[in-house]
Amino acid sequence: MIYLYAQTGKEFGLDALRRVASVYKSLQNKEVEVLVSDFRAQQAGIAFGLPPAVPIEDIGHIGGITKEGDILFLDTREDLKQFIEKFENKFAKIIRVSQDCNMTNISNETVLSAYGKDEKYGYWQLQRLKPKESNATKTVLYYGDSDIDLYLHKNMEVFKDLDISLVWGEYFYVKYEDDYAKYFKNIYESDEFEELLNDGVKVITASIQIASELKVAGYCVLLIDKGEFDSCQRQMIDNLQIEMINIKDKEKISIFIDSEDKCKYISLNNKNIFE
């Protein structure tokens, strides 16, 4: 059995689950179980093309539900040192995703970067979306899965009178929905995003995971720079030639909305990380 674990929730969003969905897509005809750390991620995972996930409270619970010889894929910010040291001999293979620039192994596990091109496996984390098939007919702001610091809420007036709709993040504060409705043409639920992609959209986002997946699939994308990207993330942004903007730059946002669709699909040709 292959277990794919993604740390999810209001603080972490669903980016780890998106990466898990990319991995799952490569595991045809394999016995796979998906694990998440909150109940709301279950429905989101189905929208990403995943089977129903099993929620667990933390990484320690994995040792109790797995068997000797299983394979683990762990995309989490939890401290894995004690877990790997305790259980590594139980598993046939452990693959750990690092969301930091530090790629040092804890033991003999395989370590992959969440942000960047792996020497062997390429951009393994960007395989979830299908290449774009139609020209963009509208622009949407998919800020991310949550606005825990109310950054978007504080800057939403920038989008007033622009021809742009909002994709409602899975963990957005519901009490602010009426506020957002004053500044956006439409508000879509997050599980409608895949359908919007099929119709053709340009996307503005603050999520590097969403931006990079869209970019390699041929979508036009602007990435909001909050000044929080680390050096590894900025290298990935540069490598994929993703354009960044300040959220207060209404002129650039307006130009992006009005521009013609000229974005191209980037072929990745990745190897399977479980081979």
Phi, psi and chi 1 to 4 in degrees:
 res  aa     phi    psi   chi1   chi2   chi3   chi4
   1 MET       -  139.2  174.8   75.5   81.1      -
   2 ILE  -105.8  125.2  -61.1  174.2      -      -
   3 TYR  -107.0  126.5  -73.2   90.4      -      -
   4 LEU  -111.4  114.5  -52.1  176.6      -      -
   5 TYR  -112.5  127.8  171.2   61.3      -      -
   6 ALA  -122.5  127.5      -      -      -      -
   7 GLN   -77.6  123.2 -173.6 -178.7   34.3      -
   8 THR  -132.4  168.7   56.4      -      -      -
   9 GLY   138.2  176.8      -      -      -      -
  10 LYS   -57.9  -38.8 -178.5  173.3  -68.9 -174.1
  11 GLU   -75.4  -31.2 -179.1 -179.0   -6.6      -
  12 PHE  -105.5  -18.9  -49.7  104.7      -      -
  13 GLY    71.4 -154.8      -      -      -      -
  14 LEU  -120.3   12.8  -61.0  169.1      -      -
  15 ASP   -63.1  -38.1  -75.4  -12.3      -      -
  16 ALA   -63.6  -35.9      -      -      -      -
  17 LEU   -69.4  -33.7 -168.4   61.1      -      -
  18 ARG   -63.6  -40.8  -68.7 -177.6  175.2   91.0
  19 ARG   -66.7  -39.5  -68.2 -171.7  -73.2  -91.4
  20 VAL   -61.0  -38.9  159.8      -      -      -
  21 ALA   -63.6  -35.1      -      -      -      -
  22 SER   -64.4  -42.1  -67.2      -      -      -
  23 VAL   -66.3  -45.2  172.5      -      -      -
  24 TYR   -58.7  -37.9  178.2   80.1      -      -
  25 LYS   -59.7  -27.9 -172.5  176.0  177.5 -179.5
  26 SER   -87.2   -4.6   70.2      -      -      -
  27 LEU  -104.3   58.3  -63.8  173.6      -      -
  28 GLN   -66.5  136.7  -59.9  -66.4  -29.6      -
  29 ASN    60.9   27.8  -56.7  -43.5      -      -
  30 LYS  -110.4  153.1  -56.6  -80.7 -172.0 -178.7
  31 GLU   -85.3  111.9 -167.1  174.5    8.8      -
  32 VAL  -129.9  139.1  179.8      -      -      -
  33 GLU  -122.9  131.4 -175.6   93.6   60.5      -
  34 VAL  -101.9  133.5  177.7      -      -      -
  35 LEU  -120.9  138.3  -52.0  173.1      -      -
  36 VAL  -132.8  169.4  -66.0      -      -      -
  37 SER  -109.3   13.3   53.1      -      -      -
  38 ASP  -156.1  156.0   79.2  -56.4      -      -
  39 PHE   -68.3  -34.5  -74.6   94.9      -      -
  40 ARG   -66.0  -24.2  -67.3 -177.3   66.3  174.7
  41 ALA   -70.9  -18.3      -      -      -      -
  42 GLN   -59.6  -50.7  -69.7  177.3  -56.7      -
  43 GLN   -66.5  -39.0 -170.7   61.6   40.8      -
  44 ALA   -61.8  -40.1      -      -      -      -
  45 GLY   -60.8  -38.0      -      -      -      -
  46 ILE   -62.9  -40.1  -67.2  173.2      -      -
  47 ALA   -64.3  -26.7      -      -      -      -
  48 PHE   -83.7   -1.1  -65.9  167.6      -      -
  49 GLY    92.9   15.3      -      -      -      -
  50 LEU   -95.3  155.5  -68.4  167.3      -      -
  51 PRO   -71.8  164.6   28.2  -35.1      -      -
  52 PRO   -52.7  128.8  -26.8   35.4      -      -
  53 ALA   -90.0  159.0      -      -      -      -
  54 VAL  -102.7  119.9  176.1      -      -      -
  55 PRO   -80.5  136.4   20.1  -20.0      -      -
  56 ILE  -130.5  155.1   60.3  173.9      -      -
  57 GLU   -74.0  -40.2  -68.9 -175.8   10.6      -
  58 ASP  -160.0  175.1   58.2   59.2      -      -
  59 ILE   -59.0  -29.7 -168.1   70.9      -      -
  60 GLY   -63.0  -25.4      -      -      -      -
  61 HIS   -73.2  -16.9  -71.8   76.5      -      -
  62 ILE   -64.1  -38.0  -66.0 -179.9      -      -
  63 GLY   -59.9  -26.6      -      -      -      -
  64 GLY   -84.7  -15.8      -      -      -      -
  65 ILE  -110.6   -7.3   62.9  176.3      -      -
  66 THR   -98.5  166.8   52.4      -      -      -
  67 LYS  -121.2  163.7  -62.7  179.1 -179.1  178.6
  68 GLU   -61.5  133.7 -172.2  170.6  -13.0      -
  69 GLY    93.9   -4.7      -      -      -      -
  70 ASP   -70.3  166.3  -73.1  -22.4      -      -
  71 ILE  -115.1  136.3  -64.4  174.4      -      -
  72 LEU  -117.7  137.1  -68.2 -172.5      -      -
  73 PHE  -121.4  118.8  176.9   91.1      -      -
  74 LEU  -121.1  112.1  -51.4  173.1      -      -
  75 ASP  -114.4   92.6 -165.0  -32.3      -      -
  76 THR  -156.5  154.5  175.9      -      -      -
  77 ARG   -93.6    1.6  -69.9 -172.1  178.2  -85.4
  78 GLU   -65.0  153.5  -65.5  164.4   88.5      -
  79 ASP   -71.8  114.8 -173.6   -9.5      -      -
  80 LEU   -98.9   -0.1  -63.9  174.3      -      -
  81 LYS   -58.1  -54.4 -173.3  174.8 -172.5  -60.7
  82 GLN   -65.4  -37.9  -70.4 -174.8  -13.9      -
  83 PHE   -61.8  -49.8  177.6   86.2      -      -
  84 ILE   -66.2  -42.1  -70.0  178.3      -      -
  85 GLU   -62.9  -33.1  -70.2  176.5  -13.2      -
  86 LYS   -80.9  -38.0 -179.0  177.5 -179.6  179.7
  87 PHE  -112.9   -3.8  -68.5  111.0      -      -
  88 GLU   -61.0  -32.0   71.6  169.4  -32.4      -
  89 ASN   -73.1  -12.8  -67.7  -29.5      -      -
  90 LYS   -80.0  -28.1  175.2  179.5  178.5  178.1
  91 PHE  -105.5  149.2  -58.5  112.5      -      -
  92 ALA   -69.4  -31.7      -      -      -      -
  93 LYS  -161.6  141.9 -172.8  172.1 -172.1  178.0
  94 ILE  -123.0  126.2  -63.9  177.5      -      -
  95 ILE  -114.6  125.2  -59.5  172.7      -      -
  96 ARG  -117.9  133.2  175.1  171.6   64.9   86.5
  97 VAL   -95.3  127.7  177.5      -      -      -
  98 SER  -100.1  124.2  172.2      -      -      -
  99 GLN   -94.9    6.1  -63.5 -176.6   44.3      -
 100 ASP  -113.4  165.8  -58.1  -49.3      -      -
 101 CYS   -68.6  -22.7  -67.8      -      -      -
 102 ASN   -73.9  113.8 -176.7    3.2      -      -
 103 MET  -108.2   24.1  -65.5  -74.9  -71.2      -
 104 THR   -69.1  133.3  -55.8      -      -      -
 105 ASN   -70.6  144.3  -69.6   64.4      -      -
 106 ILE   -78.3  -42.4  -65.1  171.3      -      -
 107 SER  -146.0 -115.8 -174.6      -      -      -
 108 ASN  -106.5   13.9  -64.6  -44.2      -      -
 109 GLU   -72.1  159.3   81.6  -79.9   11.9      -
 110 THR   -84.1  131.5  -61.6      -      -      -
 111 VAL  -115.3  128.4 -175.4      -      -      -
 112 LEU  -119.7  146.1  -62.2  175.5      -      -
 113 SER   -84.6  134.9  172.8      -      -      -
 114 ALA   -70.4  -22.7      -      -      -      -
 115 TYR  -130.6   98.4  -52.2  110.0      -      -
 116 GLY   140.9  172.3      -      -      -      -
 117 LYS   -95.3  118.8 -173.1  174.4 -176.9  179.6
 118 ASP   -75.9  142.0 -176.4   84.9      -      -
 119 GLU   -58.8  -35.8  -68.5 -178.2    3.8      -
 120 LYS   -96.5  -41.8 -176.8  176.0 -178.8 -179.2
 121 TYR  -105.2   -2.1  -57.1  113.1      -      -
 122 GLY    69.3 -149.8      -      -      -      -
 123 TYR   -86.0   68.2  -74.1  110.4      -      -
 124 TRP   -59.8  -27.7   60.4  -88.8      -      -
 125 GLN   -85.8    4.8   69.1  -81.9   56.8      -
 126 LEU  -120.8   30.7  -53.8  179.5      -      -
 127 GLN  -101.8    7.8  -63.0  -67.8  -49.4      -
 128 ARG   -74.5  -41.5 -174.5  174.7   67.9   89.4
 129 LEU   -91.9  147.0  -60.1  176.3      -      -
 130 LYS   -76.9  150.4  -63.3  178.1 -178.9  178.1
 131 PRO   -57.5  145.4  -25.4   34.7      -      -
 132 LYS   -62.4  138.0 -175.9  171.5   71.9   76.8
 133 GLU  -113.9  -13.1  -64.0 -179.3   -5.3      -
 134 SER  -136.7  158.0   58.4      -      -      -
 135 ASN   -72.0  152.6  -68.6  -30.0      -      -
 136 ALA   -70.4  131.5      -      -      -      -
 137 THR  -113.4  -11.7   57.0      -      -      -
 138 LYS  -153.2  165.9   64.5 -178.1   71.2  173.1
 139 THR  -119.0  136.4  -57.7      -      -      -
 140 VAL  -126.8  149.5  -62.2      -      -      -
 141 LEU  -100.1  109.3  172.4   66.8      -      -
 142 TYR  -108.0   80.3 -166.6  172.1      -      -
 143 TYR   -55.2  -42.2  174.4   78.7      -      -
 144 GLY   158.9 -168.3      -      -      -      -
 145 ASP   -84.4  -24.4  -57.3  -53.3      -      -
 146 SER  -146.2  160.2   66.0      -      -      -
 147 ASP  -128.0   59.1 -173.4   22.1      -      -
 148 ILE   -62.7  -29.2 -163.4  167.3      -      -
 149 ASP   -99.4    7.2   57.8   -1.7      -      -
 150 LEU    59.7   29.2  -65.5 -178.9      -      -
 151 TYR   -63.0  -46.4 -176.4   85.1      -      -
 152 LEU   -66.8  -42.8  176.1   59.0      -      -
 153 HIS   -59.3  -37.5 -171.1  -95.2      -      -
 154 LYS   -71.3  -22.0  -65.0  170.6 -174.9  174.2
 155 ASN  -115.3   12.5  -69.0  -77.5      -      -
 156 MET   -67.0  -22.6   59.1 -172.9  175.6      -
 157 GLU   -64.6  -19.4  -69.1 -172.8   11.5      -
 158 VAL   -58.1  -30.9  171.5      -      -      -
 159 PHE   -91.5    5.7  -59.4   95.7      -      -
 160 LYS   -63.8  134.7 -176.1  177.9 -178.9 -179.9
 161 ASP    69.1   10.5  -60.5  -35.7      -      -
 162 LEU   -95.9  149.6  -65.3  179.0      -      -
 163 ASP   -83.3   74.9 -173.7   12.8      -      -
 164 ILE  -145.9  141.7 -174.5  169.7      -      -
 165 SER  -110.3  162.5  -62.1      -      -      -
 166 LEU  -111.4  133.7  175.6   67.6      -      -
 167 VAL   -93.2  121.0  177.5      -      -      -
 168 TRP   -75.6  116.5 -170.1 -102.6      -      -
 169 GLY   -64.8  147.2      -      -      -      -
 170 GLU   -55.4  -33.3 -172.8   69.8   28.6      -
 171 TYR  -112.0   20.8  -56.7   98.3      -      -
 172 PHE   -64.3  151.6  -88.6   21.9      -      -
 173 TYR   -74.5  115.8  -61.8  111.9      -      -
 174 VAL   -60.7  -32.0  177.8      -      -      -
 175 LYS   -64.3  -14.3   64.2 -179.5  179.5  179.9
 176 TYR   -98.9    4.4  -65.3  122.9      -      -
 177 GLU   -61.3  -39.8 -175.3  168.8    2.6      -
 178 ASP   -64.1  -33.4  -71.4  -16.7      -      -
 179 ASP   -63.6  -48.1  -66.0  -11.1      -      -
 180 TYR   -64.0  -34.5  -71.3  120.9      -      -
 181 ALA   -61.1  -21.8      -      -      -      -
 182 LYS   -73.8  -19.6  -61.4  173.4 -176.1  176.7
 183 TYR  -117.0   -7.7  -60.8  101.7      -      -
 184 PHE  -122.6  146.3  -66.9   94.2      -      -
 185 LYS   -60.9  -47.3 -174.9  177.0  179.9  179.9
 186 ASN  -141.6  161.8  -60.6  -68.5      -      -
 187 ILE  -124.1  120.7  -63.9 -179.5      -      -
 188 TYR  -105.9  147.1  -61.8   99.6      -      -
 189 GLU   -72.7  153.4  -64.4  -62.3  -35.2      -
 190 SER   -62.3  -30.7   57.7      -      -      -
 191 ASP   -76.1   -3.0   59.8    4.4      -      -
 192 GLU   -91.3   -5.1  -63.7 -179.6  -85.4      -
 193 PHE   -63.6  -40.1 -175.0   58.6      -      -
 194 GLU   -61.3  -38.8  -54.0  -68.4  -39.6      -
 195 GLU   -67.3  -37.9 -175.2  176.2  -15.0      -
 196 LEU   -61.8  -39.2  -70.3  171.0      -      -
 197 LEU   -62.2  -39.5  -68.4 -179.4      -      -
 198 ASN   -65.1  -31.5  -69.0  -25.6      -      -
 199 ASP   -78.3  -20.1  -69.8  -18.9      -      -
 200 GLY    98.7  111.5      -      -      -      -
 201 VAL  -143.0  157.9  -69.9      -      -      -
 202 LYS  -104.1  147.3  -66.1 -178.6  -71.6 -173.3
 203 VAL  -130.2  135.6 -179.1      -      -      -
 204 ILE  -109.9  133.6  -58.7  172.4      -      -
 205 THR  -150.8  158.7 -177.7      -      -      -
 206 ALA  -105.0    1.8      -      -      -      -
 207 SER   -96.7  119.7  164.0      -      -      -
 208 ILE   -65.6  -30.9 -174.9  175.9      -      -
 209 GLN   -66.4  -48.2 -176.2   66.1   31.7      -
 210 ILE   -62.4  -45.0  -67.1  173.4      -      -
 211 ALA   -61.4  -45.1      -      -      -      -
 212 SER   -70.9  -37.4   54.2      -      -      -
 213 GLU   -61.6  -42.8  -73.6 -176.3   -3.5      -
 214 LEU   -66.5  -42.2  -70.4  166.1      -      -
 215 LYS   -60.5  -47.7 -179.1   68.4  174.2 -177.1
 216 VAL   -71.0  -20.5  -59.8      -      -      -
 217 ALA   -88.2   -1.6      -      -      -      -
 218 GLY    98.5   10.8      -      -      -      -
 219 TYR   -88.2  150.6  -69.3   88.3      -      -
 220 CYS   -80.6  128.2  -65.1      -      -      -
 221 VAL  -143.1  141.8   59.5      -      -      -
 222 LEU  -116.3  134.3  -84.1 -177.9      -      -
 223 LEU  -107.1  123.0  179.3   60.8      -      -
 224 ILE   -74.7  125.5  -64.5  170.4      -      -
 225 ASP   -98.9  108.5 -176.1    4.0      -      -
 226 LYS   -92.0    3.6  -63.0  169.9   59.5  177.3
 227 GLY    79.6   20.2      -      -      -      -
 228 GLU  -114.6   -0.9  -61.9  175.5  -12.4      -
 229 PHE   -74.2  135.0  -64.2  124.6      -      -
 230 ASP   -85.2 -178.3   62.4   26.3      -      -
 231 SER   -64.6  -36.2   59.1      -      -      -
 232 CYS   -66.6  -43.1  -63.4      -      -      -
 233 GLN   -64.8  -41.9  -67.1  170.2  -38.4      -
 234 ARG   -66.1  -32.4  -71.5 -171.1  177.2  -82.9
 235 GLN   -66.1  -40.7 -175.0   62.2   57.3      -
 236 MET   -64.7  -42.2 -177.0 -179.3 -167.7      -
 237 ILE   -59.5  -43.3  -68.3  165.4      -      -
 238 ASP   -65.8  -45.1  -70.8  -17.3      -      -
 239 ASN   -61.8  -37.2  -71.0  -14.5      -      -
 240 LEU   -91.1    0.0  -66.2  178.1      -      -
 241 GLN    55.5   48.0  -61.6 -179.5   -8.4      -
 242 ILE   -87.8  127.1  -63.7  171.9      -      -
 243 GLU   -79.8  133.7 -176.4  178.3   -3.4      -
 244 MET  -110.1  151.3  -68.9 -163.3  -65.5      -
 245 ILE  -139.2  159.5   57.6  161.2      -      -
 246 ASN   -84.8  135.1 -174.2  -60.2      -      -
 247 ILE   -61.2  -21.1 -163.5  170.7      -      -
 248 LYS   -85.1   -4.9  -63.1 -178.3 -176.2  -63.7
 249 ASP   -84.0   79.9 -165.1  -23.7      -      -
 250 LYS   -64.4  -32.7 -172.6  167.1 -175.4  172.6
 251 GLU   -63.0  -46.8 -177.3  178.5   -4.9      -
 252 LYS   -66.7  -37.7  -78.5 -169.7  175.9 -179.4
 253 ILE   -62.6  -42.7  -67.0  172.3      -      -
 254 SER   -64.6  -40.8 -179.4      -      -      -
 255 ILE   -62.8  -41.5  -69.5  172.4      -      -
 256 PHE   -61.4  -44.4  177.0   74.9      -      -
 257 ILE   -62.0  -38.8  -68.2  171.7      -      -
 258 ASP   -86.8  -13.1  -65.4  -24.0      -      -
 259 SER   -72.9  154.9   63.7      -      -      -
 260 GLU   -77.4  150.9  -64.4 -177.5    4.0      -
 261 ASP   -73.5  112.8  178.7    7.0      -      -
 262 LYS  -129.8   23.0  -63.3 -179.9  180.0  178.7
 263 CYS   -85.7  150.3  -58.7      -      -      -
 264 LYS  -123.8  148.7  -62.7  179.9  179.3  179.4
 265 TYR   -71.1  137.4  164.5   66.6      -      -
 266 ILE  -107.6  118.9  -59.1  173.3      -      -
 267 SER   -75.2  130.4  179.1      -      -      -
 268 LEU  -102.8  -40.1  -62.8  179.8      -      -
 269 ASN    52.1   55.5  -61.5  -40.0      -      -
 270 ASN   -83.8  154.9  -70.1    2.3      -      -
 271 LYS   -90.7  154.1  -65.0 -178.8  180.0  179.1
 272 ASN   -73.0  125.6 -171.2  -33.2      -      -
 273 ILE   -72.2   -8.5   61.7  177.3      -      -
 274 PHE   -99.2    0.2  -70.2   93.8      -      -
 275 GLU   -86.9      -  -67.6  179.3  -11.1      -
